[in-house]
Amino acid sequence: MSRRPTLGSSSSTTDSLPMPTANVRTAVHHHANTPYKITLVLITACLATALGSSFTYGYNIGVLNVPNEVLLKRVNDTYYDRQGHYFKNTQLHLLWSLAVSIFCLGGLTGSLFGGKLTRDFGRKRTLAINNIIGILGSGLEACFFSSRLHYFELFIAGRFLVGVNAGVNTTAAPLYLSEIAPRRIRGQLGVTFQMSVVTGVFVSQLLGFSQFLGSKELCIWLFVIPLLINCAQACVLFICPESPKYLLLIAKDPMAARESLRVIRGVQDVSEELAEIDDEEVSAGQSSQISIRRFFEKRHLRLLLLIAVGIHVSQQLCGINAINFYSEIILKTAGIQETKSQYYATGLSFLYIPLTITSIFLIESLGRKMLYAFGLLGVGICSVVICIALKLKMTVLILTSLVLFVLFFSLGPGPIPWIIVPEMFSSNARSTAVSVAVATNWLATFLVGLLFPLIDDLIGYWVFLIFAAFSSIFALFTFLFVPETRGRTSDEIAHAFMQPTQHTDVDPLF
């Protein structure tokens, strides 16, 4: 009996999966070469998902950065109105740290039950329902700036809820985008998620300047904007189709799946693509959804889940949020005046947008794996240079290395985790896997935000050598273990992770 490509030793045994038939492989190959149409429905669904989900996620990350002094004063004034005295400086900054970090805890919470929501209600419906949480959270934040409900507890509760909204969005939006996209441009459409995130960060920082909405009088509108975006997304999603993969494989409604696919693709004959989708369930060997426990019982699923977690953790441990959260401090250390450092930091956040757009043109030609590993190596080298430049106080070198850091991150570690993880799993495992991987991303974000200032106080700029080490380790991890998913079905990837038992014509992934 001939062999199947594998990750591990040929002497081991494992659970076997049904092999894809020759007819199915022929249909899949033919579908990969079938012309696709970019329809208005597909564009509308992608824009609604990107602007209503990932844009608000990025917006809420950056909205507190620039007007933080105005917001701190508001917190202190409301406390004085209630207690007759102001917070001590340490108490005020501790409370503000809570307001910032609780967004990440909300994101972790939302990501943990986001997978179950997408299974029970569908991808599109989860995104639509999640807007209720976003509207409530932004509403509570805005109430903090009213004349009657100016309680900072409302603001903290609102930050937690917009974090929950972001956590669900970071689980459901990549799933929906991955499942409605034609396979040939799946990666390119997936990049729109990260592009909207970085656009949201930049817009929120720009609007936070006092010349726009960062003044005491207009600050409330910074938190009304995401509320309005949530309302708009809920309306637009109403006319968008549900994921055909969800309808066929999870909801068990083939007629609705066929109609959804026809609307998205703009053609009547979608039988070949439906056959490919249906084969996911056949190859998975079961129709029920795979629980976390089942992931650890099956070797190939366990390996894929560990790789997915590693990919998402590496996105944060490469040091990107240290750059995002503390870029102003870094620039001040470099000798740039405080009044100018905010403008430099905002300009840095703008660079993410065109550089992320660049990855759209590379992700299908170079592949996910190469871009990700290349990006991590570049980020690691830049971290070393940042450390040296800070020690020598070389302002030009610091600015150059920060720009290059953003460049390498935008090409690989920024967009690719949101694309590659949904591509690695079949439909009955995808929701659970994405939920777990995204939850670890949020946890890593929280820990970096919490620990970076403490470690920075202890060892100063040498902290960037830690990020360089993590980047190098995860680049090696990518080269050795991460599969290339470009142009492949989740079935092909799963079989390549099985122990060798029989021959398949699936090419090796490693």
Sequence and secondary structure as in RCSB ss.txt:
>XXXX:A:sequence
MSRRPTLGSSSSTTDSLPMPTANVRTAVHHHANTPYKITLVLITACLATALGSSFTYGYNIGVLNVPNEVLLKRV
NDTYYDRQGHYFKNTQLHLLWSLAVSIFCLGGLTGSLFGGKLTRDFGRKRTLAINNIIGILGSGLEACFFSSRLH
YFELFIAGRFLVGVNAGVNTTAAPLYLSEIAPRRIRGQLGVTFQMSVVTGVFVSQLLGFSQFLGSKELCIWLFVI
PLLINCAQACVLFICPESPKYLLLIAKDPMAARESLRVIRGVQDVSEELAEIDDEEVSAGQSSQISIRRFFEKRH
LRLLLLIAVGIHVSQQLCGINAINFYSEIILKTAGIQETKSQYYATGLSFLYIPLTITSIFLIESLGRKMLYAFG
LLGVGICSVVICIALKLKMTVLILTSLVLFVLFFSLGPGPIPWIIVPEMFSSNARSTAVSVAVATNWLATFLVGL
LFPLIDDLIGYWVFLIFAAFSSIFALFTFLFVPETRGRTSDEIAHAFMQPTQHTDVDPLF
>XXXX:A:secstr
      SS TT          HHHHHHHHHHHTS     HHHHHHHHHHIIIIIIHHHHHHHTTTTTHHHHHHHH
HHHHHHHHSS   HHHHHHHHHHHHHHHHHHHHHHHHHHHHHHHHH HHHHHHHHHHHHHHHHHHHHHTTSSS  
 HHHHHHHHHHHHHHHHHHHHHHHHHHHHHS GGGHHHHHHHHHHHHHHHHHHHHHHTSTTTT STTTTTHHHHH
HHHHHHHHHHHHTTS   HHIIIIIS  HHHHHHHHHHHHT S  HHHHHHHHHHHHHHT  S   HHHHHHSHH
HHHHHHHHHHHHHHHHHTSHHHHHHHHHHHHHHTT  HHHHHHHHHHHHHHHHHHHHHHHTTHHHH HHHHHHHH
HHHHHHHHHHHHHHHHHT HHHHHHHHHHHHHHHHHTTTTHHHHHHHHTS HHHHHHHHHHHHHHHHHHHHHHHH
HHHHHHHHHGGGHHHHHHHHHHHHHHHHHHH    TT  HHHHHHHTS S S        
